[in-house]
Amino acid sequence: MVASHVEAWDEVWEDMGRHSLPDPDDPDESGRQPEEPPTERFGFGADPATGPGSADDESRRYSDDEPGGDVDEYGYPASSSAQEPPLPPPPRSGPQHTGDWDGGEWTGSHRAVTPARRGVSIGVIVALVSVVVVVGAVILWRFFGDALSSRSDVAAARCVEGEVSVAVVADPAIADPVSTLAQRFNETAAPVGDRCVNVSVQPADSGQVLNGLTGEWPDDLGGRPALWIPASSVSADRLEAAAGAETISDSRPLVSSPVVLAVPPALQEALGEQNWGTLPGLQVDPAGLDKLGLLGWGGLRLVLPLDQDSDASYLAAEAVATAAAPPDAPATAGLGAVSTLMGAEPDVADAAAGTAFDAMLNAADPSTAPVHAVVTTEQRLFQRAAEMPDAGSALASWLPPGPTAIADFPTVLLDGDWLAQEQVAGASEFARFLRKPEQSADFAAAGFRVDGAEPPASDVVDFGPLGAPLNVGDPALRASIADTLASPAQSPAVTVMLDQSMPTDEGGRPRLTNVVDALTARLQALPPDSSVGLWTFDGVAGRSEVNAGPLSEPVDGQPRSEALTAALGAQTASNGGAVSFTTLRLAYTDAYTDYREGQPNSVLVITAGPHTDQTLGGQGLQQYISGAFDPARPVAVNVIDFGDDSDRATWEAVADTTGGSYLNLPTSDTPELAAAISAMTS
């Protein structure tokens, strides 16, 4: 192997000899000699002891391995003495040469030699190969070293400060696909600052999250979240109403699923052209379904679960209230229909949707089942059907016609003192990641509706076209409707004291009219055994319109609820001032006398002030209330006060003394009015 390398180098060396530049002492093509000695051209002195032509030089010119001559330290053939006569130049190429050295080869020295293959020292070859190997190794080492170092630097730069944990809570219906996508995000996400993002997902119903964010956060849900994905925007509205709008920095829909009724196939056909507004009547009528052709089925027996239902019952309540409200009236005007629907619900073991489904599906005969229908979302019904063999024979979906109640599963970015800036930024990036088109397939496969994604096949859910989305209105109004379900009225004992001197136009109607509508809607939502009375006052006197008592009791041949509704509807606004202090003294005395054990007792004052009867001033009213209040029979005074009322300090003091609450509203044309009335009569 070495010999082959030597031969190869010999050929290269010989070729270099043939094609290299002429020796420094060679004449050029014109035959002229160089003007200076060749060694001087390379910076060497002409020392006779060591210079050209010396014995030492001759010893260097030839080696044992190269009989034809040696080379100098620069690799050029060693030159002869400058004093020797000029020699003819060597031919440009070929083995034959002209001149005095016929048949020989010019060597750049005193003599010519017979052409022979030049040899190269094995040591030189080894040295050259070693240099090549070493240089190549160094290059490769530096290349791969730099690459590995660069990767290490990038990896270190990604997490210089370690990880930042981003807690996410999601409705159980969507928690699984979100968890899968969180793992994908963690593997690919860019760092936030100098910290890598680690998203973790916990499933939780909206009630758990709301209670935790407005109170003590439960340990079993992990850390307080930076991102919340509830089933619908109504949960975000409830959080804003309870904790303030500043709690949420951003909220926008992610995927959707319409609210439907899960029913047996026979009931799906019978419901036909029914709608949300007709459901309360079918619920309370013992023969409601018999009249639809399902003989022996009885009433509707509809359950509105509050757990494991993805906010479906809250959304259904909005749809029922909107359908039952008079034209151009807010949805709260139809809350009575919601109360009717809830009041006639069949008894089940708990409020979980799974319990209601089991009661409906486990019966041998669907007509005699304790539950005939369950409010749910299309996605949850799809998942339930996927777990059942031959689901289509036992389960069907009914989507009421008209505006569609939709669970929109928003990404709700939270803002609070428990969050670092990196957590807020990481949550925002994850929310953007979830909306990218490449994630659509994960959500669609789970039964959610996603634009541009093909829905999965199902024997129960057809994922058909939807009507226009139901629009309830202001977030506070939605929160009020949801609270009607989440916190049903406790059958209060309340005396309403209404100021007739409220003629101010707000929202195109007198303030008094707005208040009357809100009170009427609340009456419809209260349980039948609630005790309610009505006092009114103007600038002349206060009077009892309907004495307090259970709503179901008759008053002049009609239920008290209807008598109260008629009395409220007959109110007209006046400009005669307000004798509110003296009227409260009368109403409070009545409420204390008629105190009802086991129920929250209160007087609700709704006024715009100021008090105009000088027989009882603010200080006198406070003294009276302080003396009349009995902790053993507490009657709270709650006050809703409009505008810039000069009596505000008095009302606040009275509410504080009795354990009540005070609220000032700038206008009656706001959903906050209905929410306040609902809270103060619970």
C-alpha positions as CSV (number, residue, x, y, z in Angstrom):
1,M,0.0,0.0,0.0
2,V,2.9,2.4,0.9
3,A,4.6,1.5,-2.5
4,S,1.4,2.5,-4.4
5,H,1.3,5.8,-2.6
6,V,5.0,6.4,-3.4
7,E,4.4,5.7,-7.0
8,A,1.5,8.1,-7.1
9,W,3.5,10.8,-5.4
10,D,6.4,10.2,-7.8
11,E,4.1,10.8,-10.7
12,V,2.8,14.0,-9.1
13,W,6.3,15.2,-8.3
14,E,7.5,14.5,-11.8
15,D,4.6,16.3,-13.3
16,M,5.3,19.3,-11.0
17,G,8.9,19.2,-12.3
18,R,7.7,19.4,-15.9
19,H,5.2,22.1,-15.4
20,S,6.8,24.2,-12.6
21,L,8.3,27.6,-13.0
22,P,11.9,27.7,-14.3
23,D,14.7,27.7,-11.8
24,P,15.8,31.0,-10.6
25,D,19.1,30.8,-12.5
26,D,17.6,29.6,-15.7
27,P,17.6,32.0,-18.6
28,D,14.3,33.2,-19.8
29,E,13.0,32.5,-23.3
30,S,15.2,35.2,-24.8
31,G,18.3,33.6,-23.4
32,R,19.0,36.3,-20.8
33,Q,20.4,35.5,-17.4
34,P,18.8,37.0,-14.3
35,E,20.6,40.1,-13.0
36,E,21.0,38.9,-9.5
37,P,21.9,35.6,-8.0
38,P,18.9,33.3,-7.6
39,T,19.3,33.0,-3.9
40,E,19.1,36.7,-3.4
41,R,15.8,36.7,-5.1
42,F,14.5,34.6,-2.1
43,G,16.2,36.7,0.5
44,F,19.3,34.5,1.1
45,G,22.9,35.9,1.3
46,A,25.7,34.5,-0.9
47,D,27.8,33.0,1.8
48,P,30.5,30.9,0.1
49,A,30.6,28.4,2.8
50,T,27.0,27.5,2.6
51,G,25.8,29.1,-0.6
52,P,25.3,27.6,-4.0
53,G,28.0,25.4,-5.3
54,S,29.4,24.7,-1.8
55,A,30.0,21.2,-0.6
56,D,27.3,21.6,1.9
57,D,24.9,22.7,-0.8
58,E,25.9,19.7,-2.9
59,S,25.1,17.4,0.0
60,R,21.6,19.0,0.3
61,R,20.9,18.8,-3.4
62,Y,20.8,15.0,-3.6
63,S,19.4,12.4,-1.3
64,D,19.8,8.7,-1.1
65,D,16.2,8.3,-2.2
66,E,16.4,10.7,-5.1
67,P,19.5,10.2,-7.2
68,G,18.6,12.9,-9.6
69,G,18.9,15.7,-7.2
70,D,17.4,17.4,-4.1
71,V,15.2,20.4,-3.4
72,D,15.8,23.3,-1.2
73,E,13.8,24.1,1.9
74,Y,11.0,25.8,-0.1
75,G,10.6,22.8,-2.4
76,Y,12.3,24.3,-5.3
77,P,15.3,22.4,-7.1
78,A,18.5,23.7,-5.5
79,S,20.4,26.0,-7.8
80,S,24.1,25.9,-8.9
81,S,26.8,28.5,-8.3
82,A,26.1,31.9,-9.7
83,Q,29.5,31.9,-11.4
84,E,28.8,28.9,-13.6
85,P,28.1,29.5,-17.3
86,P,24.5,29.9,-18.4
87,L,22.7,26.8,-19.2
88,P,20.0,26.3,-21.8
89,P,16.4,26.3,-20.5
90,P,14.7,23.0,-20.2
91,P,12.0,22.1,-22.7
92,R,8.4,23.0,-21.8
93,S,7.3,19.4,-21.8
94,G,8.2,15.9,-22.9
95,P,11.0,13.5,-22.1
96,Q,13.4,14.7,-24.9
97,H,15.5,17.9,-24.4
98,T,17.5,20.1,-26.7
99,G,20.8,21.9,-26.2
100,D,24.0,20.6,-25.0
101,W,22.4,17.9,-22.9
102,D,20.9,15.8,-25.6
103,G,18.8,13.1,-24.3
104,G,19.2,14.3,-20.7
105,E,17.1,16.4,-18.3
106,W,17.9,19.8,-16.9
107,T,18.3,19.6,-13.2
108,G,19.2,23.2,-12.4
109,S,22.7,22.0,-11.3
110,H,26.1,21.2,-12.8
111,R,25.0,18.0,-14.3
112,A,22.3,16.3,-16.2
113,V,21.0,12.9,-15.5
114,T,19.3,10.4,-17.5
115,P,15.5,10.8,-17.1
116,A,14.2,8.6,-14.4
117,R,11.1,8.5,-12.3
118,R,11.7,10.7,-9.3
119,G,11.1,9.2,-5.8
120,V,9.7,10.9,-2.8
121,S,10.7,10.1,0.8
122,I,8.3,7.9,2.7
123,G,8.8,10.2,5.6
124,V,7.6,13.1,3.6
125,I,4.5,11.2,2.5
126,V,3.8,10.1,6.0
127,A,4.2,13.7,7.2
128,L,1.9,15.1,4.5
129,V,-0.7,12.4,5.2
130,S,-0.4,13.1,8.9
131,V,-0.9,16.8,8.3
132,V,-3.9,16.2,6.1
133,V,-5.4,13.9,8.7
134,V,-4.7,16.3,11.6
135,V,-6.1,19.3,9.7
136,G,-9.2,17.3,8.7
137,A,-9.7,16.1,12.3
138,V,-9.3,19.7,13.6
139,I,-11.8,21.0,11.0
140,L,-14.3,18.3,11.8
141,W,-13.8,18.7,15.6
142,R,-14.4,22.4,15.3
143,F,-17.4,22.0,13.1
144,F,-19.2,19.4,15.2
145,G,-18.0,21.1,18.4
146,D,-19.4,24.4,17.3
147,A,-22.7,22.7,16.3
148,L,-23.1,21.0,19.6
149,S,-22.0,24.1,21.4
150,S,-24.5,26.1,19.4
151,R,-27.3,23.6,20.3
152,S,-26.3,23.7,23.9
153,D,-26.4,27.5,23.8
154,V,-29.8,27.5,22.2
155,A,-31.1,25.0,24.7
156,A,-29.7,27.0,27.6
157,A,-31.0,30.2,26.1
158,R,-34.5,28.7,26.0
159,C,-34.7,28.1,29.7
160,V,-32.1,30.2,31.3
161,E,-34.4,31.0,34.2
162,G,-36.0,27.5,34.2
163,E,-39.7,26.8,33.6
164,V,-42.9,28.9,34.2
165,S,-45.9,26.9,35.1
166,V,-49.2,28.0,33.5
167,A,-52.3,26.5,35.1
168,V,-55.4,26.0,32.9
169,V,-58.8,24.9,34.1
170,A,-61.3,23.7,31.5
171,D,-64.8,22.4,31.4
172,P,-64.7,18.6,31.7
173,A,-66.2,18.2,28.2
174,I,-63.2,19.9,26.6
175,A,-60.5,19.1,29.1
176,D,-59.2,16.0,27.2
177,P,-58.4,17.6,23.8
178,V,-57.1,20.7,25.6
179,S,-54.7,18.5,27.6
180,T,-53.5,16.7,24.5
181,L,-52.8,20.1,22.8
182,A,-51.1,21.4,25.9
183,Q,-48.5,18.6,25.6
184,R,-48.0,19.5,22.0
185,F,-47.6,23.1,22.9
186,N,-45.1,22.4,25.6
187,E,-42.9,20.6,23.1
188,T,-42.9,23.3,20.5
189,A,-43.6,26.7,22.2
190,A,-41.0,29.4,22.2
191,P,-39.8,30.6,25.6
192,V,-41.4,33.5,27.4
193,G,-38.5,35.8,28.3
194,D,-35.8,33.3,29.5
195,R,-38.3,30.7,30.8
196,C,-39.9,27.8,29.0
197,V,-43.6,27.4,29.3
198,N,-45.2,24.4,30.9
199,V,-49.0,24.3,30.5
200,S,-51.0,21.9,32.8
201,V,-54.8,21.4,32.4
202,Q,-57.3,20.5,35.2
203,P,-61.0,19.7,34.5
204,A,-63.5,21.6,36.5
205,D,-67.2,22.6,36.3
206,S,-68.0,26.3,36.2
207,G,-69.4,26.3,39.7
208,Q,-66.1,25.0,41.2
209,V,-64.1,27.7,39.4
210,L,-66.5,30.5,40.3
211,N,-66.5,29.6,43.9
212,G,-62.7,29.3,43.9
213,L,-62.0,32.6,42.1
214,T,-64.4,34.5,44.4
215,G,-63.4,32.7,47.6
216,E,-60.8,30.1,48.6
217,W,-59.3,28.2,45.7
218,P,-59.6,24.4,46.2
219,D,-56.4,22.5,46.5
220,D,-57.6,19.6,44.3
221,L,-57.7,21.9,41.3
222,G,-54.0,22.7,41.5
223,G,-52.8,26.3,41.2
224,R,-55.0,29.3,40.5
225,P,-55.4,29.5,36.8
226,A,-54.1,31.9,34.2
227,L,-56.5,30.6,31.6
228,W,-60.1,29.3,32.1
229,I,-62.1,27.5,29.4
230,P,-65.6,27.3,30.7
231,A,-68.4,25.8,28.6
232,S,-70.0,29.2,27.8
233,S,-69.6,32.9,28.0
234,V,-72.3,33.1,30.6
235,S,-69.8,31.7,33.1
236,A,-67.4,34.5,32.3
237,D,-70.3,36.9,32.8
238,R,-71.0,35.4,36.2
239,L,-67.4,35.8,37.2
240,E,-67.4,39.5,36.1
241,A,-70.6,40.1,38.0
242,A,-69.2,38.5,41.2
243,A,-65.5,39.6,41.1
244,G,-65.5,42.6,38.8
245,A,-64.7,43.1,35.1
246,E,-61.0,43.6,35.9
247,T,-60.7,39.9,36.7
248,I,-60.9,39.1,33.0
249,S,-58.4,40.6,30.5
250,D,-59.7,38.8,27.4
251,S,-62.5,36.3,26.4
252,R,-63.3,34.9,23.0
253,P,-65.1,31.8,21.7
254,L,-62.9,28.7,20.8
255,V,-65.4,26.0,19.6
256,S,-69.2,25.6,19.9
257,S,-71.9,23.2,20.7
258,P,-75.7,23.9,20.6
259,V,-77.9,23.1,23.5
260,V,-80.3,20.3,22.8
261,L,-82.7,17.9,24.7
262,A,-81.6,14.3,25.0
263,V,-84.8,12.3,24.6
264,P,-86.1,8.9,23.6
265,P,-86.6,8.6,19.8
266,A,-90.4,8.5,20.2
267,L,-90.4,11.8,22.1
268,Q,-88.2,13.4,19.5
269,E,-90.9,12.8,16.9
270,A,-93.7,14.0,19.1
271,L,-92.1,17.3,20.0
272,G,-92.2,18.3,16.4
273,E,-92.8,22.0,16.2
274,Q,-92.6,22.7,19.9
275,N,-90.2,25.3,21.1
276,W,-88.4,26.6,24.2
277,G,-91.4,28.7,25.1
278,T,-93.8,25.8,25.2
279,L,-91.7,23.5,27.4
280,P,-92.9,25.0,30.8
281,G,-96.5,24.2,29.9
282,L,-95.6,20.6,28.9
283,Q,-93.7,20.3,32.2
284,V,-96.5,21.3,34.5
285,D,-99.4,19.6,32.6
286,P,-99.8,16.1,33.9
287,A,-101.1,15.1,30.4
288,G,-98.7,17.3,28.5
289,L,-97.2,14.5,26.4
290,D,-100.4,12.6,26.1
291,K,-101.8,15.6,24.2
292,L,-98.9,15.2,21.7
293,G,-99.9,11.7,20.9
294,L,-97.7,9.9,23.5
295,L,-100.5,8.2,25.5
296,G,-99.5,7.2,28.9
297,W,-96.4,9.4,29.0
298,G,-97.8,12.1,31.3
299,G,-95.9,15.3,31.7
300,L,-92.5,16.3,30.1
301,R,-90.4,15.3,33.1
302,L,-87.5,17.5,31.9
303,V,-84.4,17.8,34.1
304,L,-82.0,20.8,34.0
305,P,-78.8,19.5,35.5
306,L,-76.4,22.0,37.2
307,D,-73.4,19.6,37.2
308,Q,-71.6,17.9,34.3
309,D,-73.8,19.7,31.8
310,S,-71.4,22.3,30.3
311,D,-73.6,25.3,31.2
312,A,-76.5,23.8,29.1
313,S,-79.1,24.5,31.8
314,Y,-78.1,28.1,32.1
315,L,-78.3,28.5,28.3
316,A,-81.6,26.7,28.2
317,A,-83.0,29.1,30.9
318,E,-82.0,32.0,28.7
319,A,-83.8,30.5,25.8
320,V,-87.0,29.8,27.8
321,A,-87.0,33.3,29.4
322,T,-86.5,35.0,26.1
323,A,-89.3,33.0,24.5
324,A,-91.7,33.6,27.4
325,A,-91.0,37.4,27.7
326,P,-93.4,39.9,26.1
327,P,-92.2,41.4,22.8
328,D,-89.5,44.1,23.3
329,A,-89.2,43.1,27.0
330,P,-85.9,41.9,28.5
331,A,-85.4,38.2,29.1
332,T,-85.8,38.7,32.8
333,A,-89.5,39.3,32.1
334,G,-89.8,35.6,31.2
335,L,-88.0,34.3,34.3
336,G,-91.4,33.1,35.7
337,A,-91.4,30.5,32.9
338,V,-88.0,29.3,34.0
339,S,-89.2,29.0,37.6
340,T,-92.2,27.1,36.4
341,L,-90.0,24.7,34.5
342,M,-87.7,24.2,37.5
343,G,-90.5,23.9,40.0
344,A,-91.9,20.9,38.2
345,E,-88.6,19.0,37.6
346,P,-88.8,15.3,38.5
347,D,-86.9,14.2,41.5
348,V,-83.5,12.7,40.9
349,A,-80.7,11.7,43.3
350,D,-78.5,14.7,42.6
351,A,-77.9,17.6,40.2
352,A,-75.4,15.7,37.9
353,A,-76.3,15.2,34.3
354,G,-75.1,11.6,34.4
355,T,-77.7,10.8,37.1
356,A,-80.5,12.2,34.9
357,F,-79.3,10.3,31.9
358,D,-79.2,7.1,33.9
359,A,-82.8,7.6,35.1
360,M,-84.0,8.1,31.6
361,L,-82.1,5.3,29.9
362,N,-82.2,2.6,32.5
363,A,-86.0,2.3,32.6
364,A,-87.5,-0.7,30.9
365,D,-90.3,1.4,29.4
366,P,-89.4,5.0,28.3
367,S,-93.0,6.1,28.9
368,T,-92.9,5.3,32.6
369,A,-89.3,6.4,33.1
370,P,-88.8,9.0,35.9
371,V,-87.1,11.3,33.4
372,H,-88.2,11.9,29.8
373,A,-85.7,14.6,28.8
374,V,-82.4,16.0,29.8
375,V,-81.0,19.4,28.9
376,T,-77.5,19.0,27.5
377,T,-75.1,20.0,24.8
378,E,-74.8,18.3,21.4
379,Q,-71.2,17.5,22.2
380,R,-72.0,15.8,25.5
381,L,-74.8,13.8,23.9
382,F,-72.4,12.7,21.1
383,Q,-70.0,11.5,23.8
384,R,-72.7,9.7,25.7
385,A,-74.0,8.0,22.6
386,A,-70.4,6.9,21.7
387,E,-70.3,4.9,24.9
388,M,-73.5,3.0,24.2
389,P,-74.1,0.0,22.0
390,D,-76.9,0.6,19.5
391,A,-77.4,4.1,20.9
392,G,-79.8,5.1,18.1
393,S,-82.5,2.8,19.4
394,A,-82.6,4.4,22.8
395,L,-81.4,8.0,22.5
396,A,-82.2,10.9,20.2
397,S,-81.4,14.6,20.0
398,W,-84.0,17.4,19.7
399,L,-83.0,20.9,18.8
400,P,-85.8,23.4,19.5
401,P,-86.5,25.6,16.5
402,G,-85.8,29.3,16.5
403,P,-82.7,31.1,17.9
404,T,-80.1,28.6,19.1
405,A,-78.7,28.5,22.5
406,I,-75.0,27.8,22.1
407,A,-72.2,26.8,24.4
408,D,-69.2,28.7,22.9
409,F,-66.3,27.5,25.2
410,P,-64.4,30.7,25.4
411,T,-60.7,31.1,26.3
412,V,-60.9,33.4,29.3
413,L,-57.6,35.0,30.2
414,L,-57.6,35.9,33.9
415,D,-55.8,38.8,35.6
416,G,-55.0,38.7,39.3
417,D,-52.3,39.3,41.8
418,W,-51.6,35.5,41.9
419,L,-50.2,35.6,38.3
420,A,-46.7,36.6,37.2
421,Q,-46.3,38.4,33.9
422,E,-44.7,35.3,32.3
423,Q,-47.7,33.2,33.3
424,V,-50.1,35.8,31.7
425,A,-48.0,35.8,28.5
426,G,-47.7,32.0,28.4
427,A,-51.5,31.7,28.8
428,S,-52.1,34.1,26.0
429,E,-49.8,32.2,23.7
430,F,-51.5,28.9,24.5
431,A,-54.9,30.4,23.8
432,R,-53.6,31.5,20.4
433,F,-52.1,28.1,19.8
434,L,-55.5,26.5,20.4
435,R,-57.1,28.6,17.7
436,K,-54.7,27.6,15.0
437,P,-56.4,25.6,12.1
438,E,-54.2,22.6,12.7
439,Q,-55.8,22.0,16.1
440,S,-59.3,21.9,14.6
441,A,-59.3,18.1,14.0
442,D,-58.7,17.4,17.7
443,F,-61.8,19.4,18.7
444,A,-64.0,18.1,15.9
445,A,-63.2,14.5,16.7
446,A,-64.4,15.1,20.3
447,G,-67.8,16.3,18.9
448,F,-67.4,20.1,18.9
449,R,-68.4,22.3,16.0
450,V,-65.3,23.9,14.4
451,D,-65.4,26.0,11.2
452,G,-63.8,24.1,8.4
453,A,-63.6,20.8,10.2
454,E,-65.6,17.7,9.3
455,P,-67.9,16.4,12.2
456,P,-67.6,12.8,13.3
457,A,-70.2,10.2,12.4
458,S,-72.9,9.4,15.0
459,D,-76.2,7.4,15.2
460,V,-77.7,10.0,17.5
461,V,-76.3,13.4,16.6
462,D,-76.6,14.7,13.0
463,F,-74.6,17.9,13.4
464,G,-77.2,19.6,11.2
465,P,-77.6,23.3,10.4
466,L,-78.3,25.8,13.2
467,G,-80.5,28.9,13.5
468,A,-79.2,32.3,14.4
469,P,-77.5,32.4,17.8
470,L,-79.6,33.4,20.8
471,N,-78.8,37.0,21.9
472,V,-79.8,37.7,25.4
473,G,-78.0,41.0,25.8
474,D,-76.0,42.5,28.6
475,P,-73.6,40.3,30.6
476,A,-75.2,41.3,33.9
477,L,-78.6,40.2,32.6
478,R,-77.1,36.8,31.7
479,A,-75.5,36.5,35.1
480,S,-78.9,37.3,36.7
481,I,-80.7,34.6,34.8
482,A,-78.0,32.0,35.6
483,D,-78.1,32.9,39.2
484,T,-81.8,32.1,39.2
485,L,-80.9,28.5,38.5
486,A,-77.6,28.3,40.5
487,S,-79.1,30.0,43.6
488,P,-82.8,29.4,43.7
489,A,-84.8,31.8,45.8
490,Q,-85.0,30.7,49.4
491,S,-88.8,31.5,49.7
492,P,-88.1,35.0,51.2
493,A,-90.5,37.1,53.2
494,V,-90.0,40.6,51.7
495,T,-92.0,43.8,51.8
496,V,-91.4,46.0,48.7
497,M,-91.5,49.8,49.3
498,L,-91.7,51.6,46.0
499,D,-91.2,55.3,45.3
500,Q,-93.8,56.5,42.8
501,S,-91.9,59.8,42.3
502,M,-89.6,58.6,39.5
503,P,-90.7,60.2,36.3
504,T,-87.2,60.5,34.8
505,D,-87.0,59.1,31.3
506,E,-84.3,56.4,31.0
507,G,-84.0,54.3,27.9
508,G,-87.1,55.7,26.4
509,R,-89.3,54.9,29.3
510,P,-90.0,56.4,32.8
511,R,-87.7,55.1,35.5
512,L,-90.8,53.8,37.4
513,T,-91.8,51.7,34.5
514,N,-88.4,50.1,34.3
515,V,-88.5,49.3,38.0
516,V,-92.0,47.8,37.8
517,D,-91.0,45.5,35.0
518,A,-88.0,44.2,36.9
519,L,-90.1,43.6,40.0
520,T,-92.8,41.8,38.0
521,A,-90.2,39.5,36.5
522,R,-88.8,38.7,39.9
523,L,-92.2,37.9,41.3
524,Q,-92.6,35.2,38.6
525,A,-89.4,33.6,39.6
526,L,-90.1,33.4,43.3
527,P,-91.4,30.1,44.8
528,P,-95.1,30.0,45.6
529,D,-94.6,29.9,49.3
530,S,-92.6,33.2,49.3
531,S,-94.2,36.0,51.4
532,V,-94.4,39.3,49.5
533,G,-96.2,42.6,50.3
534,L,-96.2,46.0,48.5
535,W,-96.1,49.5,49.9
536,T,-96.0,52.6,47.7
537,F,-95.3,56.3,48.5
538,D,-95.3,59.7,46.8
539,G,-95.0,63.2,48.1
540,V,-98.2,63.0,50.2
541,A,-98.3,59.7,51.9
542,G,-97.3,56.1,52.0
543,R,-99.9,53.2,51.6
544,S,-100.1,49.5,51.6
545,E,-101.1,48.2,48.2
546,V,-101.1,44.4,48.9
547,N,-100.5,43.1,52.4
548,A,-97.7,40.5,52.9
549,G,-98.4,36.8,52.6
550,P,-97.6,33.7,50.5
551,L,-97.8,34.3,46.8
552,S,-100.1,31.3,46.4
553,E,-102.7,32.6,48.9
554,P,-105.8,34.2,47.5
555,V,-106.3,37.9,47.7
556,D,-109.8,39.2,46.6
557,G,-110.4,36.0,44.7
558,Q,-107.0,35.7,43.0
559,P,-103.6,34.5,44.0
560,R,-101.5,37.1,45.7
561,S,-98.9,36.9,42.9
562,E,-101.6,38.1,40.4
563,A,-102.8,40.8,42.8
564,L,-99.2,42.1,43.2
565,T,-98.7,42.0,39.4
566,A,-101.9,44.0,38.9
567,A,-101.0,46.6,41.6
568,L,-97.5,47.1,40.1
569,G,-99.0,47.5,36.6
570,A,-101.3,50.3,37.8
571,Q,-98.5,52.5,39.1
572,T,-97.9,55.9,37.4
573,A,-95.1,58.3,38.0
574,S,-95.7,61.4,40.0
575,N,-93.7,64.6,40.7
576,G,-94.9,65.3,44.2
577,G,-91.8,64.5,46.3
578,A,-91.3,61.5,48.5
579,V,-92.2,60.7,52.1
580,S,-89.8,57.8,52.2
581,F,-88.7,58.0,55.8
582,T,-92.1,58.0,57.3
583,T,-93.3,55.2,55.0
584,L,-90.3,53.0,56.0
585,R,-91.3,53.4,59.6
586,L,-94.8,52.1,58.8
587,A,-93.6,49.3,56.5
588,Y,-90.8,48.2,58.9
589,T,-93.3,47.9,61.8
590,D,-95.6,45.7,59.6
591,A,-92.7,43.5,58.5
592,Y,-91.5,42.9,62.1
593,T,-95.1,42.1,63.2
594,D,-95.5,39.6,60.4
595,Y,-92.1,38.1,60.9
596,R,-91.9,34.6,59.3
597,E,-89.7,32.0,61.0
598,G,-87.3,30.0,58.8
599,Q,-87.3,32.6,56.0
600,P,-85.1,35.6,55.3
601,N,-87.2,38.7,56.3
602,S,-86.5,42.1,54.7
603,V,-87.8,45.4,53.4
604,L,-86.7,46.4,49.9
605,V,-86.7,50.2,49.5
606,I,-86.5,51.5,45.9
607,T,-86.3,55.3,45.7
608,A,-84.7,58.2,44.0
609,G,-85.0,60.7,46.9
610,P,-84.9,63.1,48.4
611,H,-87.1,62.7,51.5
612,T,-89.6,65.7,51.7
613,D,-91.6,65.1,54.8
614,Q,-90.0,67.1,57.6
615,T,-91.9,65.3,60.4
616,L,-89.2,62.6,60.4
617,G,-85.6,63.5,59.5
618,G,-82.7,61.3,58.7
619,Q,-81.4,61.2,62.3
620,G,-84.8,60.4,63.6
621,L,-85.2,57.5,61.2
622,Q,-81.9,56.0,62.2
623,Q,-82.8,56.2,65.9
624,Y,-86.1,54.5,65.2
625,I,-84.5,51.7,63.2
626,S,-81.8,51.2,65.9
627,G,-84.5,50.7,68.5
628,A,-86.8,48.5,66.4
629,F,-84.2,46.1,65.1
630,D,-84.3,42.8,67.0
631,P,-81.4,40.4,66.4
632,A,-83.7,37.5,67.5
633,R,-86.2,38.5,64.7
634,P,-84.0,40.3,62.2
635,V,-85.6,42.3,59.4
636,A,-83.0,43.7,57.0
637,V,-83.5,46.9,55.1
638,N,-82.1,46.7,51.5
639,V,-82.0,49.9,49.5
640,I,-81.7,50.6,45.8
641,D,-81.1,54.3,45.3
642,F,-81.0,56.1,42.0
643,G,-78.9,59.1,41.1
644,D,-77.4,61.8,43.3
645,D,-79.6,61.3,46.4
646,S,-78.9,63.7,49.3
647,D,-80.3,61.0,51.6
648,R,-77.7,58.5,50.7
649,A,-75.9,58.7,54.1
650,T,-79.1,57.9,55.9
651,W,-80.0,54.9,53.7
652,E,-76.5,53.5,54.1
653,A,-76.7,53.8,57.9
654,V,-80.1,52.1,58.0
655,A,-78.9,49.2,55.8
656,D,-75.8,48.8,58.0
657,T,-77.7,48.8,61.2
658,T,-80.1,46.0,60.0
659,G,-77.6,43.8,58.2
660,G,-78.9,44.8,54.8
661,S,-77.2,46.3,51.7
662,Y,-77.2,49.6,49.8
663,L,-76.8,50.0,46.1
664,N,-76.7,53.3,44.1
665,L,-77.5,53.1,40.4
666,P,-77.0,55.9,38.0
667,T,-79.9,54.7,35.8
668,S,-82.7,52.2,35.8
669,D,-82.0,51.2,32.2
670,T,-79.5,48.6,33.1
671,P,-79.5,44.9,33.7
672,E,-77.9,45.6,37.1
673,L,-81.3,46.6,38.3
674,A,-82.7,43.1,37.8
675,A,-79.6,41.6,39.3
676,A,-79.9,43.7,42.4
677,I,-83.6,43.0,42.9
678,S,-82.9,39.3,42.5
679,A,-80.1,39.4,45.0
680,M,-82.1,41.5,47.5
681,T,-85.1,39.2,47.4
682,S,-83.3,35.9,47.8
